[in-house]
Amino acid sequence: MSHPARVTKSVLRTARKTTKTSRRQDYSSSTKRALLDSATTLFTDHGYAGTSLDEVVAAARVTKGALYHHFPSKLALFENVFLRVQESTTTEIGKAINTSKDPWERAQTGLQKFLEVCRQPEFRRICMQEGPVALGHERWQEAEKASSYGIVQSIVEELLADLGNADQLGEAFTAVFYGAIRSASEYVSDAEDPEAASDDVQATIGALLAGLRLLPTVE
């Protein structure tokens, strides 16, 4: 039978170890977050090539060793920043879409929100302009598709279901609309006047959606 004093000491030791571990984890998480925050700002302002790791650690107020503990290279840091911005964008668009239950309104709302995001300096610079260069076009396409393809697919399926459950055309329609959205994002991001370009894109895709809605059924 264990002595009460020994049990108490054992419990205290375990509690101390748990507290120390928790503090280390909290510090590690806050350090990583600070690095990502500072890198996001610097990559947005100066691009991938124009940003140095020395600038990142200085802005985050951490050591170079702390940076390499989380990210083995500048490219790894950029990819994490890129994915975080993409994830934030997907969440933002998803919330906007979910404000309506009508599939056509959801499509228009999703398009409008996405075009708003395309005009934001952070998304434009990191995801559209620097991403293909830093990550390589193939990796950039893969990451971008993983982030947004599911949303487009869901919207297309809802629209086709409203037109008569055209399951056989779902894949083709998704590919076409996804391609249109990607082209639209590049068009807006590269435009001298992103707001005017966004209005043009919204009117164009809006007209396509309006035409699609006039079809009684899709066979």
Steps between C-alpha positions, in 0.01 A plus 500: 500500500642841401589747771285818480805730508662314209176517301479875560860556389439292188189698413686829550787388278257401227318832532827695472605304192158554342515874572851530354397306190190716458705818533752377243218413260338841550831675441569291192153574359531873566848504342373325189203736479727804534723371222205438269353842577823687432574292190150566364549875531847494347410269212199722425705818504823379337425167331682170543834602348496836676456355849787363709478265796695755705216745445243238595664409834564865581134588443386196699755573777628144509832335423608338175514169686134536596412555135689192384333298777167556324602555139807335343527757220366826364295305248340292777413820683344651189298186428359505852407866459343425162294211638386705798378781275325246276332334796385834636358591160312171468350546846399858421329399175331203665349723770370742237342222295327351804300818558255377234329171419406586141762341268500792255541757776775285652683493166475878458601563861797265473616667180464847648691406815776331303546806281518715813777276628685527168519875556662466842877574486590196711319250280599668174870511581551173684252263337470633146824680419772345717355152542559368145854641497613384844325162511516417131193493281417133560516521880311829496220352289481196727471710817258748346277221373501324836382823658223615266394212275271349764304823537451532123397136473243537777347811343483341154333189637237715671431696181469188287278334756270802487485459120404137512772292665741477208754277671677399182602857421618585851866428439510686169314804636727510805813495284366778276388725785816434698707600198293816459542593867876442488535710187287768661721509809812544288330769291398698809830453683707621203273790405612860543153572635397185694165645601394574142629159388303336781180674390555382141560141610197496726280631218639242256466195722171634631368504142614140451320394817186687397506325162548162665205564728269552202546137397198295612711185539848378418518159336 
